[in-house]
């Protein structure tokens, strides 16, 4: 038994939880939109996780786990889908507080073309399970955002927030893949890595975080 992955979850949550009562961001007032976003998006991604773990596309190294299982997932993996969105949505509130909202206008055709490209790549690499799903998730987000929250895609705060979120993403995913806590089936990915992180994780992270923000903004309004 090891508490490594559990400790990673605690560290992810520590700073945002400490500053939750801060009146400047008023994050403590966002309980409902936070819960709504986590409930919807984490539910969907946990189902994805259960399926791909069952298919053997990735797995978890028991050496770094407590051994508590929920369905076929470690408890720590389930907690990851709570600690990560809670922390990243907190970062969004900090971005809103510290920056001015600006927008730039790009034609809808650009995002539509990007969605089609991701779908095409998903089909092209259908034989690589994780690769295909990661590309498809990006396409689905762009389509969903175009319909549900078009201003989000034109927001400088959204893209700035994503850039900031990729900093802890690199740190956490480097630890998870370097130990490794998470192990990937070579047949399900390209095999190209940045540091020790499969390139697919960057697309997966983009769609997942963006979906969290999309549903958070929908309920926050």
N, C-alpha and C positions, 0 to 999 in steps of 0.2 A: 504493500500500500504506500502511495505517495500523494502528497498534497500539492505537487508542482502546478498542475493545470488549475486546480482550485485557487492557489495563490495568485496565479496570473489573472483570474477573474476578479479577485479582491483588489488587486493593484489597478486594474482597468477602471473599477468603480470608485476607488478611494477619493480622488480629487473632486470629481463632479458631485459625489454625495456630500462631501465636506462643504462645498459651496452652494448646495441646493437651497439653503435658507437665505442666501444673500439676496437682499431686496433689489439690487441693481438689475439682475436678470429676471428676478421673480420666477425662477424655475419651479419653486414649490407650488406655484399656482397652476402648473401645467400637468397636473396628475392625470386628468382625463385624456388629453391628447397623447400623452406619453403612453398611457395604458392602452389606448385604442391602437396606436401605431405598433406597439410591441405585440399586442394580441393578434392583429391581422397579419403583419409581415413575418413575425417570428413563427407564427403558426404555419405559414406557407413554407418558410425555409427549413423548419424542422421536419416537415413532411419530405421535402427534398433530401435533407440529411439522412433521414431514416431509409429512404429508397436507395440512395447511392451507397450508403454504408452496407445495406443488404446486398447490393450488386457487387460489392467489393471494389468500388472505384476509389474509396479511401477508407482508412481505418485508424484506430487509436492505439497508441503504445501503452499497454497496461502498466508499464514501469512508472508512468507519471500520473496515474489515476488512483482515486480512492477505491475504485472497484464497485461503486454504486451505479447501477444501470437503470435507465428508463426506456422501455421498449428495447431497442438495440443500441441506444446511445448512452455514453457516460453522462452522469449527472453534470459534470463540468461543461460538457458541450451544450447541454440545455441551458445552463446558467449563462453561457457565452452569448446566447441570443437575448439575454436580458441586460447584462452588463454593458455590452457593446452599444446597443441602440440608446440606452439611458445616457451613456457618456457622450456619444456623438451628437445626440439631440441637445445636450447641455452645451456642447461646443457651438452649435448653431445659435442658441440664444445669446451666447457671448459675442458671436459675430454680429448678430443683429444689434446688440447694445453698443458695440465699439466701432461699427462702420455705418456709413450711409448707404441706403439702398439705391442702387443704380441698375439700370437695365440697358441692354443692347438688343437691337432688333435683327434677327436673322430670319430669313424666309422659312416657312414651315417645310419647304421641300428639302432643306438641309437635314433636318431631324428625321424626316420620312426616309430620305436616302440612307441615312446612318442605320435606321431600323431595318431597312431592307438588306443592307450590307451584313449586319449582324445575323439576320435570319438566314441569309445565303451561306455565311460561314458555318452557322450551326448545322445546316443540311450537309454542307460539303464535308464537315468533320464529324458526321453522325456516328462513325465507328469509334470515336474517342468520347466516351460518355461525359466526362467532366468538361472537356473542351466545348462540346456541342451545347450542353446545358448553360454554361457560362455565357456564351455568345447569345443564346436565345433569351436569357434573362435580361441582357442589356437591351435587346430589341423590344421586349415586352415593356420595359420601363419607359423607353422613349415614346412608345405608342400610348401608354397609359398617361404619361405626363402631358403629352400633346392634347389629350382629350380632357383630363381632369384639372390640370394646373399648368396651362401654357406659360404664364409669366415666370414660373420656376426656372424653366430652361433658359430664359433670357436674363436671369438675375445674376449680377456679379457676386452677390453674397452667397448664392448657391455654389458657384464654381470655386470661390475662395474657401468656403467651408469644406468642400471636397478636398481641396489641396491641403488644408490643415489636417483633416482626418487621415490622410494618407501617411502622415508622419507617425502617429501611434500605430497605424496599420503595419507599417514597415517594421517597427520595433517588435510588436506582438507576434506578427506572422513569422518574423525571422526566428524568434525564440521557439515558436511552435513547430517550425519546419527544420530547425537546426538540431534540436535535441535528438530525434524528432518526437513531438507529442502526436502530430498528425502524419500519417504515412499514406502516400499516394500510389495507386496502381499505375505502373509505367505505361500500360496499354490505354489508360483513360485520359492521358495528358500528352502534350507535345514533348515534354521533357526539358524544355527551355526554362531556365530559372534565373531570377534576378536575386542575387545573393543566394539564399537557399529556398526562395519562394517561387513556386510554379507560376508561370506567367498568367495562367487561367485565374489565379486568385485575385489579380488586379481587376479583371472584368467582373468576377463574382462580387468582389467588394464594392465596385461601382454601383452595380444594380441593387445590391442589398441595402447599402446606406441610402441610396437615392429613394428607394421604395419607403424606407422608414421616414424619410423627410417628407415625401409626398403625402403619406397618410397622416403624419403629424400636422402638417400645414392644413390639410382638409378639416381636421377636427379643431385645430387651434383657432380657426377663423370663427 
